[in-house]
């Protein structure tokens, strides 16, 4: 099984930005069947406003986060439950960014020793842009454009 994961964030600096949305799913190794999935907004009281450029891309605003977002700790619990059956790897569209964002949030929340989060972070992380050869022929690098290319 494989964990597919994507984050929307307040900005692009992994040291400062915060996760505002997570979309994740566990699929079979052949990507044909979905085992489990989650999609949720994420918010904590110490979040800075979303960068206007990011707001234009994601459409997620601060009021929506305050109203509908779960805490980062609750997001961690959801991710751990998602991978409870085990995964062989994690694939993100821009894995260095997504892995860095998750790692920073784990440290912020003091979950470095959490076995479930350690499990996720210890799996191989692959990048859908750089590590999946079938994506090389597609020119667009935005995830939504790539999805359209695949139909």
Phi and psi in degrees as GROMACS dihedral restraints (atoms count N, CA, C in turn):
[ dihedral_restraints ]
;  ai    aj    ak    al  type     phi  dphi    fc
    3     4     5     6     1  -128.3    20    10
    4     5     6     7     1   139.2    20    10
    6     7     8     9     1   -96.4    20    10
    7     8     9    10     1   120.2    20    10
    9    10    11    12     1  -100.0    20    10
   10    11    12    13     1   131.9    20    10
   12    13    14    15     1  -143.6    20    10
   13    14    15    16     1   145.6    20    10
   15    16    17    18     1  -147.5    20    10
   16    17    18    19     1   139.2    20    10
   18    19    20    21     1  -119.0    20    10
   19    20    21    22     1   144.0    20    10
   21    22    23    24     1  -105.0    20    10
   22    23    24    25     1   147.5    20    10
   24    25    26    27     1  -137.2    20    10
   25    26    27    28     1   171.0    20    10
   27    28    29    30     1   -76.8    20    10
   28    29    30    31     1   -16.9    20    10
   30    31    32    33     1  -169.5    20    10
   31    32    33    34     1  -169.1    20    10
   33    34    35    36     1  -106.4    20    10
   34    35    36    37     1    -9.1    20    10
   36    37    38    39     1   -86.7    20    10
   37    38    39    40     1   109.0    20    10
   39    40    41    42     1   -62.3    20    10
   40    41    42    43     1   -21.0    20    10
   42    43    44    45     1   -77.3    20    10
   43    44    45    46     1   -25.7    20    10
   45    46    47    48     1  -114.1    20    10
   46    47    48    49     1   -34.1    20    10
   48    49    50    51     1   -69.3    20    10
   49    50    51    52     1   160.9    20    10
   51    52    53    54     1  -125.6    20    10
   52    53    54    55     1   152.3    20    10
   54    55    56    57     1   -75.4    20    10
   55    56    57    58     1   127.3    20    10
   57    58    59    60     1  -112.9    20    10
   58    59    60    61     1   -15.9    20    10
   60    61    62    63     1  -153.7    20    10
   61    62    63    64     1   141.5    20    10
   63    64    65    66     1  -127.7    20    10
   64    65    66    67     1   134.5    20    10
   66    67    68    69     1  -123.6    20    10
   67    68    69    70     1   126.2    20    10
   69    70    71    72     1  -147.9    20    10
   70    71    72    73     1   147.0    20    10
   72    73    74    75     1  -149.8    20    10
   73    74    75    76     1   146.0    20    10
   75    76    77    78     1  -102.1    20    10
   76    77    78    79     1   126.9    20    10
   78    79    80    81     1  -125.3    20    10
   79    80    81    82     1   164.0    20    10
   81    82    83    84     1   -68.6    20    10
   82    83    84    85     1   161.7    20    10
   84    85    86    87     1   -57.8    20    10
   85    86    87    88     1   -26.3    20    10
   87    88    89    90     1   -90.8    20    10
   88    89    90    91     1     2.4    20    10
   90    91    92    93     1    66.7    20    10
   91    92    93    94     1    13.7    20    10
   93    94    95    96     1   -88.7    20    10
   94    95    96    97     1   -25.9    20    10
   96    97    98    99     1  -127.2    20    10
   97    98    99   100     1   137.0    20    10
   99   100   101   102     1   -90.8    20    10
  100   101   102   103     1   126.2    20    10
  102   103   104   105     1   -88.2    20    10
  103   104   105   106     1   -45.7    20    10
  105   106   107   108     1  -159.3    20    10
  106   107   108   109     1   157.5    20    10
  108   109   110   111     1  -151.1    20    10
  109   110   111   112     1   161.9    20    10
  111   112   113   114     1  -148.8    20    10
  112   113   114   115     1   148.3    20    10
  114   115   116   117     1  -149.4    20    10
  115   116   117   118     1   120.8    20    10
  117   118   119   120     1  -154.0    20    10
  118   119   120   121     1   150.9    20    10
  120   121   122   123     1   -80.4    20    10
  121   122   123   124     1   152.4    20    10
  123   124   125   126     1  -130.2    20    10
  124   125   126   127     1   136.4    20    10
  126   127   128   129     1  -154.0    20    10
  127   128   129   130     1   143.2    20    10
  129   130   131   132     1  -134.9    20    10
  130   131   132   133     1   153.9    20    10
  132   133   134   135     1   -60.0    20    10
  133   134   135   136     1   -22.9    20    10
  135   136   137   138     1   -90.1    20    10
  136   137   138   139     1     9.2    20    10
  138   139   140   141     1   -67.8    20    10
  139   140   141   142     1   136.3    20    10
  141   142   143   144     1   -80.0    20    10
  142   143   144   145     1   161.2    20    10
  144   145   146   147     1   -59.7    20    10
  145   146   147   148     1   153.0    20    10
  147   148   149   150     1   -71.4    20    10
  148   149   150   151     1   136.8    20    10
  150   151   152   153     1   -55.8    20    10
  151   152   153   154     1   133.5    20    10
  153   154   155   156     1   -55.2    20    10
  154   155   156   157     1   -36.4    20    10
  156   157   158   159     1   -65.1    20    10
  157   158   159   160     1   -38.0    20    10
  159   160   161   162     1   -70.8    20    10
  160   161   162   163     1   -39.9    20    10
  162   163   164   165     1   -58.2    20    10
  163   164   165   166     1   -40.8    20    10
  165   166   167   168     1   -64.1    20    10
  166   167   168   169     1   -33.0    20    10
  168   169   170   171     1   -80.9    20    10
  169   170   171   172     1   -49.2    20    10
  171   172   173   174     1   -86.3    20    10
  172   173   174   175     1   -30.9    20    10
  174   175   176   177     1    75.3    20    10
  175   176   177   178     1     6.3    20    10
  177   178   179   180     1   -91.9    20    10
  178   179   180   181     1   121.4    20    10
  180   181   182   183     1  -107.8    20    10
  181   182   183   184     1   166.2    20    10
  183   184   185   186     1   -59.6    20    10
  184   185   186   187     1   -41.0    20    10
  186   187   188   189     1   -63.8    20    10
  187   188   189   190     1   -39.3    20    10
  189   190   191   192     1   -63.6    20    10
  190   191   192   193     1   -40.9    20    10
  192   193   194   195     1   -63.0    20    10
  193   194   195   196     1   -46.1    20    10
  195   196   197   198     1   -60.3    20    10
  196   197   198   199     1   -37.6    20    10
  198   199   200   201     1   -77.1    20    10
  199   200   201   202     1   -43.4    20    10
  201   202   203   204     1  -114.5    20    10
  202   203   204   205     1    -9.1    20    10
  204   205   206   207     1   -76.3    20    10
  205   206   207   208     1   143.1    20    10
  207   208   209   210     1   -92.7    20    10
  208   209   210   211     1   163.3    20    10
  210   211   212   213     1   -72.2    20    10
  211   212   213   214     1   156.5    20    10
  213   214   215   216     1   -55.2    20    10
  214   215   216   217     1   -38.3    20    10
  216   217   218   219     1   -63.0    20    10
  217   218   219   220     1   -38.6    20    10
  219   220   221   222     1   -66.6    20    10
  220   221   222   223     1   -37.9    20    10
  222   223   224   225     1   -60.5    20    10
  223   224   225   226     1   -43.0    20    10
  225   226   227   228     1   -58.4    20    10
  226   227   228   229     1   -44.5    20    10
  228   229   230   231     1   -60.3    20    10
  229   230   231   232     1   -40.7    20    10
  231   232   233   234     1   -64.3    20    10
  232   233   234   235     1   -42.5    20    10
  234   235   236   237     1   -64.6    20    10
  235   236   237   238     1   -41.7    20    10
  237   238   239   240     1   -63.9    20    10
  238   239   240   241     1   -40.4    20    10
  240   241   242   243     1   -65.2    20    10
  241   242   243   244     1   -36.6    20    10
  243   244   245   246     1   -62.0    20    10
  244   245   246   247     1   -38.7    20    10
  246   247   248   249     1   -99.3    20    10
  247   248   249   250     1    13.0    20    10
  249   250   251   252     1   -57.1    20    10
  250   251   252   253     1   -29.9    20    10
  252   253   254   255     1   -83.0    20    10
  253   254   255   256     1    -1.7    20    10
  255   256   257   258     1    93.2    20    10
  256   257   258   259     1   145.7    20    10
  258   259   260   261     1  -137.8    20    10
  259   260   261   262     1   152.3    20    10
  261   262   263   264     1   -93.9    20    10
  262   263   264   265     1   -19.4    20    10
  264   265   266   267     1  -165.5    20    10
  265   266   267   268     1   165.9    20    10
  267   268   269   270     1  -118.4    20    10
  268   269   270   271     1   132.4    20    10
  270   271   272   273     1  -120.8    20    10
  271   272   273   274     1   127.1    20    10
  273   274   275   276     1  -126.1    20    10
  274   275   276   277     1   155.1    20    10
  276   277   278   279     1   -66.0    20    10
  277   278   279   280     1   -40.9    20    10
  279   280   281   282     1  -128.2    20    10
  280   281   282   283     1    81.3    20    10
  282   283   284   285     1   -61.5    20    10
  283   284   285   286     1   -35.3    20    10
  285   286   287   288     1   -63.4    20    10
  286   287   288   289     1   -37.8    20    10
  288   289   290   291     1   -70.9    20    10
  289   290   291   292     1   -52.1    20    10
  291   292   293   294     1   -64.0    20    10
  292   293   294   295     1   -41.9    20    10
  294   295   296   297     1   -64.1    20    10
  295   296   297   298     1   -41.8    20    10
  297   298   299   300     1   -63.3    20    10
  298   299   300   301     1   -40.9    20    10
  300   301   302   303     1   -63.1    20    10
  301   302   303   304     1   -45.5    20    10
  303   304   305   306     1   -65.8    20    10
  304   305   306   307     1   -42.4    20    10
  306   307   308   309     1   -60.4    20    10
  307   308   309   310     1   -44.5    20    10
  309   310   311   312     1   -62.7    20    10
  310   311   312   313     1   -41.4    20    10
  312   313   314   315     1   -68.2    20    10
  313   314   315   316     1   -36.0    20    10
  315   316   317   318     1   -60.3    20    10
  316   317   318   319     1   -43.9    20    10
  318   319   320   321     1   -66.3    20    10
  319   320   321   322     1   -45.4    20    10
  321   322   323   324     1   -56.0    20    10
  322   323   324   325     1   -38.3    20    10
  324   325   326   327     1   -89.0    20    10
  325   326   327   328     1    -1.5    20    10
  327   328   329   330     1    72.0    20    10
  328   329   330   331     1    32.2    20    10
  330   331   332   333     1  -105.1    20    10
  331   332   333   334     1    21.8    20    10
  333   334   335   336     1   -58.8    20    10
  334   335   336   337     1   -30.7    20    10
  336   337   338   339     1   -97.4    20    10
  337   338   339   340     1     2.5    20    10
  339   340   341   342     1   -68.9    20    10
  340   341   342   343     1   119.3    20    10
  342   343   344   345     1   -58.4    20    10
  343   344   345   346     1   -38.5    20    10
  345   346   347   348     1   -66.5    20    10
  346   347   348   349     1   -42.0    20    10
  348   349   350   351     1   -71.8    20    10
  349   350   351   352     1   -36.4    20    10
  351   352   353   354     1   -61.1    20    10
  352   353   354   355     1   -39.8    20    10
  354   355   356   357     1   -58.9    20    10
  355   356   357   358     1   -49.6    20    10
  357   358   359   360     1   -60.4    20    10
  358   359   360   361     1   -46.2    20    10
  360   361   362   363     1   -71.8    20    10
  361   362   363   364     1   -19.9    20    10
  363   364   365   366     1   -88.4    20    10
  364   365   366   367     1    -7.5    20    10
  366   367   368   369     1   -76.8    20    10
  367   368   369   370     1   154.7    20    10
  369   370   371   372     1   -62.9    20    10
  370   371   372   373     1   133.0    20    10
  372   373   374   375     1  -103.5    20    10
  373   374   375   376     1   123.9    20    10
  375   376   377   378     1  -109.3    20    10
  376   377   378   379     1   150.8    20    10
  378   379   380   381     1  -104.3    20    10
  379   380   381   382     1   123.6    20    10
  381   382   383   384     1   -64.7    20    10
  382   383   384   385     1   -25.0    20    10
  384   385   386   387     1   -78.0    20    10
  385   386   387   388     1   -42.4    20    10
  387   388   389   390     1  -104.0    20    10
  388   389   390   391     1   -27.6    20    10
  390   391   392   393     1  -103.7    20    10
  391   392   393   394     1    -8.4    20    10
  393   394   395   396     1  -108.6    20    10
  394   395   396   397     1   103.4    20    10
  396   397   398   399     1   -59.6    20    10
  397   398   399   400     1   -31.3    20    10
  399   400   401   402     1   -65.2    20    10
  400   401   402   403     1   -17.2    20    10
  402   403   404   405     1   -84.8    20    10
  403   404   405   406     1   -13.1    20    10
  405   406   407   408     1   -60.2    20    10
  406   407   408   409     1   -34.3    20    10
  408   409   410   411     1   -74.7    20    10
  409   410   411   412     1   -13.2    20    10
  411   412   413   414     1   -90.1    20    10
  412   413   414   415     1   130.4    20    10
  414   415   416   417     1   -78.4    20    10
  415   416   417   418     1   -37.2    20    10
  417   418   419   420     1   -73.6    20    10
  418   419   420   421     1   139.9    20    10
  420   421   422   423     1  -109.7    20    10
  421   422   423   424     1     1.3    20    10
  423   424   425   426     1   -78.1    20    10
  424   425   426   427     1   138.0    20    10
  426   427   428   429     1   -57.4    20    10
  427   428   429   430     1   -42.6    20    10
  429   430   431   432     1   -63.8    20    10
  430   431   432   433     1   -37.5    20    10
  432   433   434   435     1   -67.9    20    10
  433   434   435   436     1   -41.1    20    10
  435   436   437   438     1   -63.4    20    10
  436   437   438   439     1   -40.4    20    10
  438   439   440   441     1   -60.9    20    10
  439   440   441   442     1   -41.1    20    10
  441   442   443   444     1   -64.4    20    10
  442   443   444   445     1   -38.3    20    10
  444   445   446   447     1   -59.0    20    10
  445   446   447   448     1   -36.5    20    10
  447   448   449   450     1   -83.2    20    10
  448   449   450   451     1    -8.4    20    10
